[in-house]
Amino acid sequence: MASSTGLLVVSNIKHLGKSLRAIEKYVNSLYIHLNVTGSTSTASPNLPPPPVWGRLISQLYANSSSYVGNQLDLRVLVSPLRPGGSGSLKLRQPVDLIFSDAHHPELCDRLRADLNISKPTIFLEDTAISDLSAQQDASQAPKMYPSVVLGGTFDRIHLGHKIFLTQAVLRTCKRLVVGVTTSTMTKGKTLPDLILPVEERIARLRDFLMDIDSSLQYEIVPIDDPFGPTQVDPDLDMIVVSAETLRGGQKVNEIRSSKQLRELEIFVIDIVESNVHDGIHETKVSSSNTRIDLLGTRWRRPDQRPQLPTRPHIIGLTGGIASGKSKMAERLGAMGAHVIDCDKVAHDVYEPGQVCYERIVQHFGQGIVAADGRIDRSKLGPVVFADPKQLQALNAIVWPELIAEVNKRLDILRSQADTPRVVVLEAAILLRAGWESSCHEVWSMIVPPDEAVRRIIDRNNLSEEEARKRLASQVPNTEIVAKSHVLFSSQWDHDFTQKQAERAWQMLTKELDSH
């Protein structure tokens, strides 16, 4: 389905599930326009104040995931809920289709005119219109404030974010200040290397806010500490927090009080529970869960490699030390890939009589040669890991010989009548050696640095200092992520890593079948 945007006029919240299921085959993103007039009239009613709609909108977002999952990007419009909100509607994205859950042609015709839509409205129901405004209790209407503030990471906006942000927008009548955490504050997050750059997160956040209500003044700023502009801005009135960050809101007021700034009203929003309970995902809807769900999927599209034969399809499998590369290679091999383990190929080119062997011994001396005449890696390792120049010298000797031997083996496979469909080239040095151009795509393993250090200590019987030195010589996770097309992480249990592998293999098989 081509990317398209719709607008759904909701008059009866009970029909939402049926409406969304009917619409999802037509559009990818959907604006929700609440018909708060309770009639087909376009006249401006005496609406209750915007905060009254908070519970209904939160319920709408929360329920939508059970109807259509995350396939539809929903955005509930706030601007029509404000006094005078029945004026001309302007949206950031062009709308292709208007849907309505009840028959009110006058309102829909006005919206079609506002949005310059030629296609007729699709009426999903022909039932009595429910008066949404009559269902809201305006007698205890929450107060609105000129300046409201909130903060967060806001990585890939999900329905929890949408509820959080919408509640803040509903309580603001002039200015909304949003602090967005920079990388200095996200290192402790799950899969931090998959978090979008702060500039992109700010841009997406601004798009969402301008979409739902363009009448407010938005100040979206990067923050390097938990308190951001709340420490210095004297004009703020309210802070919006989640139930788990309430203590942070209270701390803000302690800081403001110490600086003779007015304390803020605190509005607390309940956490949205996740419907996935596997011990891996967080129990709340979160960006961490979104990033976990990216593992084993198409992280980015591979570039075309016209210089490479289409068969076999070569996957460069890489990752940092102790990230689980070899085990992932085993998994992919069990699924049908032919695996070339470059570490084993390196052992072959290290053998006495090979060009590589002679050059290594000539450079590093007989002290690295074992009693049987072979190179003793346990002696060579400490030498090269202690001196970056020595490591560079070893790489300059080994890498050209290694890729030459790999290419010989690939040529043999291509010459066979039963050439394998997929070859996995497992190579820790793939990116550092620049071998990604010899692969159709790159699949990578990542684990947090502290987990890698723990594994190195256990596996290699090294001190923490030695382990960290080994890790420092590796390509950092940020660079691995930037150059990969599929990502895996083995920081959880074996079964979950297996699921990631199966997801990626099924995706690849489907793509190759379609070519």
Backbone hydrogen bonds, N-H to C=O, Kabsch-Sander energy under -0.5 kcal/mol:
donor,donor_aa,acceptor,acceptor_aa,energy
6,G,29,S,-2.3
7,L,97,L,-1.9
8,L,31,Y,-3.0
9,V,7,L,-0.5
9,V,99,F,-2.8
10,V,8,L,-0.7
10,V,33,H,-2.3
11,S,9,V,-0.6
15,H,12,N,-1.9
16,L,13,I,-1.4
19,S,15,H,-2.6
20,L,16,L,-3.0
21,R,17,G,-2.2
22,A,18,K,-1.6
23,I,19,S,-1.8
24,E,20,L,-2.3
26,Y,23,I,-3.0
27,V,23,I,-1.2
28,N,4,S,-2.5
29,S,4,S,-1.7
30,L,73,D,-2.7
31,Y,6,G,-2.7
32,I,75,R,-2.6
33,H,8,L,-2.9
33,H,31,Y,-0.5
34,L,32,I,-0.6
35,N,10,V,-2.9
36,V,34,L,-1.9
38,G,35,N,-1.0
47,L,45,P,-1.5
52,V,49,P,-1.9
53,W,50,P,-2.3
54,G,51,P,-1.8
57,I,53,W,-2.5
58,S,54,G,-2.5
59,Q,55,R,-2.4
60,L,56,L,-2.3
61,Y,57,I,-2.6
62,A,58,S,-2.7
63,N,59,Q,-2.7
64,S,60,L,-1.8
65,S,61,Y,-0.9
66,S,63,N,-1.0
67,Y,63,N,-1.0
67,Y,64,S,-0.6
68,V,64,S,-2.6
69,G,65,S,-1.6
71,Q,68,V,-1.6
73,D,28,N,-2.2
74,L,72,L,-1.1
75,R,30,L,-2.1
77,L,32,I,-2.7
77,L,75,R,-0.5
78,V,212,I,-2.8
79,S,212,I,-2.2
81,L,78,V,-2.3
82,R,79,S,-1.4
85,G,82,R,-2.6
87,G,84,G,-1.3
96,D,5,T,-3.0
97,L,5,T,-1.2
99,F,7,L,-3.3
100,S,122,I,-2.1
101,D,9,V,-2.1
103,H,127,T,-0.6
104,H,102,A,-1.2
108,C,104,H,-1.7
109,D,105,P,-3.0
110,R,106,E,-2.0
111,L,107,L,-2.2
112,R,108,C,-2.5
113,A,109,D,-2.0
114,D,110,R,-2.7
115,L,111,L,-2.3
116,N,112,R,-0.5
116,N,113,A,-0.7
117,I,112,R,-2.5
118,S,116,N,-0.5
122,I,98,I,-2.8
123,F,121,T,-0.7
124,L,100,S,-3.4
124,L,122,I,-0.6
125,E,100,S,-0.7
132,L,35,N,-0.6
132,L,130,S,-1.2
135,Q,131,D,-0.7
135,Q,132,L,-1.1
136,Q,133,S,-1.0
138,A,136,Q,-1.0
141,A,138,A,-1.4
145,Y,171,R,-2.7
148,V,175,R,-2.3
149,V,238,M,-2.4
150,L,177,V,-1.8
152,G,179,G,-2.0
156,R,154,F,-0.7
162,K,158,H,-2.3
163,I,159,L,-2.3
164,F,160,G,-2.3
165,L,161,H,-3.3
166,T,162,K,-2.3
167,Q,163,I,-2.5
168,A,164,F,-1.4
169,V,165,L,-2.5
170,L,166,T,-2.8
171,R,167,Q,-1.0
172,T,169,V,-1.4
173,C,145,Y,-2.4
174,K,145,Y,-0.6
174,K,146,P,-0.5
175,R,146,P,-3.0
176,L,217,Q,-2.9
177,V,148,V,-3.1
178,V,219,E,-2.7
179,G,150,L,-2.4
180,V,221,V,-2.8
181,T,152,G,-1.8
181,T,179,G,-0.5
182,T,223,I,-2.1
185,M,182,T,-1.9
186,T,183,S,-0.8
187,K,183,S,-0.5
189,K,186,T,-1.7
194,L,191,L,-1.9
195,I,192,P,-1.4
200,E,197,P,-0.5
201,R,197,P,-2.2
202,I,198,V,-2.5
203,A,199,E,-2.0
204,R,200,E,-2.4
205,L,201,R,-2.2
206,R,202,I,-2.6
207,D,203,A,-2.1
208,F,204,R,-2.2
209,L,205,L,-2.5
210,M,206,R,-2.8
211,D,207,D,-1.8
212,I,208,F,-2.2
213,D,209,L,-2.2
216,L,213,D,-0.6
217,Q,174,K,-2.5
218,Y,216,L,-0.6
219,E,176,L,-2.6
220,I,218,Y,-0.5
221,V,178,V,-2.7
221,V,219,E,-0.6
223,I,180,V,-2.5
230,T,227,F,-1.8
231,Q,228,G,-1.5
232,V,229,P,-1.4
233,D,229,P,-2.6
236,L,233,D,-0.7
237,D,147,S,-2.4
238,M,147,S,-1.5
239,I,265,E,-2.9
240,V,149,V,-2.3
241,V,239,I,-0.5
241,V,267,F,-2.7
243,A,269,I,-1.7
245,T,242,S,-1.2
246,L,243,A,-0.8
249,G,245,T,-1.6
250,Q,246,L,-2.1
251,K,247,R,-2.2
252,V,248,G,-1.9
253,N,249,G,-1.5
254,E,250,Q,-1.6
255,I,251,K,-2.3
256,R,252,V,-2.8
257,S,253,N,-2.6
258,S,254,E,-1.9
259,K,255,I,-1.0
259,K,256,R,-0.6
260,Q,257,S,-1.5
261,L,256,R,-3.3
265,E,237,D,-2.5
267,F,239,I,-2.6
267,F,265,E,-0.5
268,V,266,I,-0.5
269,I,241,V,-2.6
273,E,271,I,-0.6
274,S,283,T,-3.4
277,H,275,N,-0.5
285,V,272,V,-3.2
290,T,286,S,-1.4
291,R,287,S,-2.6
292,I,288,S,-2.5
293,D,289,N,-2.1
294,L,290,T,-0.5
294,L,291,R,-1.2
295,L,291,R,-0.5
295,L,292,I,-1.3
296,G,487,L,-2.8
297,T,294,L,-1.8
299,W,297,T,-1.3
299,W,485,H,-2.1
300,R,485,H,-1.2
308,L,305,R,-2.0
313,H,421,R,-3.0
314,I,312,P,-0.7
315,I,313,H,-0.6
315,I,423,V,-3.1
316,G,314,I,-0.6
316,G,441,E,-3.0
317,L,315,I,-0.8
317,L,425,L,-2.2
318,T,316,G,-0.6
318,T,443,W,-2.2
320,G,445,M,-0.8
323,S,320,G,-1.4
328,M,324,G,-1.9
329,A,325,K,-2.6
330,E,326,S,-2.1
331,R,327,K,-2.1
332,L,328,M,-2.5
333,G,329,A,-2.4
334,A,330,E,-2.3
335,M,331,R,-1.1
336,G,332,L,-0.5
336,G,333,G,-1.1
337,A,332,L,-2.3
338,H,422,V,-2.7
339,V,337,A,-0.6
340,I,424,V,-3.0
341,D,339,V,-0.6
342,C,340,I,-0.9
342,C,426,E,-2.6
344,K,341,D,-0.6
345,V,341,D,-2.1
346,A,342,C,-2.3
347,H,343,D,-1.6
348,D,344,K,-1.6
349,V,345,V,-2.1
350,Y,346,A,-1.3
351,E,348,D,-1.2
354,Q,351,E,-2.0
357,Y,349,V,-0.7
358,E,354,Q,-1.9
359,R,355,V,-2.0
360,I,356,C,-2.3
361,V,357,Y,-2.4
362,Q,358,E,-2.1
363,H,359,R,-2.0
364,F,360,I,-3.0
365,G,361,V,-2.2
368,I,365,G,-1.3
369,V,366,Q,-1.8
370,A,374,R,-3.5
373,G,370,A,-1.8
376,D,368,I,-3.5
377,R,375,I,-0.9
379,K,376,D,-1.3
380,L,376,D,-2.1
381,G,377,R,-3.0
383,V,379,K,-0.8
384,V,380,L,-2.0
385,F,381,G,-2.6
386,A,382,P,-1.0
387,D,383,V,-0.5
390,Q,387,D,-0.6
391,L,384,V,-0.6
391,L,387,D,-2.1
392,Q,388,P,-2.4
393,A,389,K,-2.1
394,L,390,Q,-2.3
395,N,391,L,-2.6
396,A,392,Q,-2.2
397,I,393,A,-1.2
398,V,394,L,-2.8
399,W,395,N,-2.4
401,E,397,I,-0.7
402,L,398,V,-2.6
403,I,399,W,-2.6
404,A,400,P,-1.6
405,E,401,E,-1.9
406,V,402,L,-2.4
407,N,403,I,-2.5
408,K,404,A,-1.6
409,R,405,E,-1.9
410,L,406,V,-2.2
411,D,407,N,-2.4
412,I,408,K,-1.8
413,L,409,R,-2.0
414,R,410,L,-2.4
415,S,411,D,-1.4
416,Q,412,I,-0.6
416,Q,413,L,-1.0
419,T,416,Q,-0.9
423,V,313,H,-2.4
424,V,338,H,-2.8
425,L,315,I,-3.4
425,L,423,V,-0.6
426,E,340,I,-2.0
426,E,424,V,-0.9
427,A,317,L,-2.7
427,A,425,L,-0.7
430,L,427,A,-1.3
433,A,429,I,-3.0
434,G,431,L,-0.8
435,W,430,L,-2.5
436,E,430,L,-0.6
437,S,434,G,-0.8
438,S,435,W,-2.3
439,C,436,E,-1.6
440,H,314,I,-1.9
441,E,314,I,-1.5
443,W,316,G,-2.6
444,S,486,V,-2.4
445,M,318,T,-2.3
446,I,488,F,-2.1
452,A,448,P,-2.2
453,V,449,P,-2.5
454,R,450,D,-2.1
455,R,451,E,-2.2
456,I,452,A,-2.5
457,I,453,V,-2.5
458,D,454,R,-2.1
459,R,455,R,-3.1
460,N,456,I,-2.9
461,N,457,I,-1.0
467,A,463,S,-2.5
468,R,464,E,-2.6
469,K,465,E,-1.8
470,R,466,E,-2.2
471,L,467,A,-2.4
472,A,468,R,-2.3
473,S,469,K,-0.9
473,S,470,R,-0.8
474,Q,471,L,-1.8
479,E,476,P,-0.6
480,I,476,P,-2.0
481,V,477,N,-3.0
482,A,478,T,-1.8
483,K,479,E,-1.2
483,K,480,I,-0.6
484,S,481,V,-1.0
485,H,442,V,-3.2
486,V,442,V,-1.4
488,F,444,S,-2.6
490,S,446,I,-0.5
497,T,493,D,-1.7
498,Q,494,H,-2.4
499,K,495,D,-2.0
500,Q,496,F,-1.7
501,A,497,T,-2.1
502,E,498,Q,-2.6
503,R,499,K,-2.3
504,A,500,Q,-2.2
505,W,501,A,-2.6
506,Q,502,E,-2.5
507,M,503,R,-2.0
508,L,504,A,-2.6
509,T,505,W,-2.8
510,K,506,Q,-2.1
511,E,507,M,-2.2
512,L,508,L,-2.9
513,D,509,T,-2.3
514,S,510,K,-1.3
515,H,511,E,-0.5
515,H,512,L,-0.8
